């Protein structure tokens, strides 16, 4: 059974942003450089859109490739 989108999003956020909330990461980058902060905000927007539009089966496959150990522990 494929992983649900909310669960996939949570696991990918943990993988990418570790213990930081994605919005906090954008603000941290923005604090270092407004130009990079703008790019970080666009990147987060693209990430969220990909999660929304990507089928659950594809998200599951991606997570199997990137973080199989996280899937085993759930």
TAZITA-V994092 format. One record per run of one state. SS is the DSSP state (h for helix, s for strand, l for the rest). FROM is the first residue (numbers start at 1). LEN is the number of residues. If there is no record, write none. Layout:
SS_FROM_LEN, SS_FROM_LEN
//
This chain:
l_1_4, h_5_13, l_18_4, h_22_11, l_33_1, h_34_20, l_54_2, h_56_11, l_67_1, h_68_5, l_73_2
//
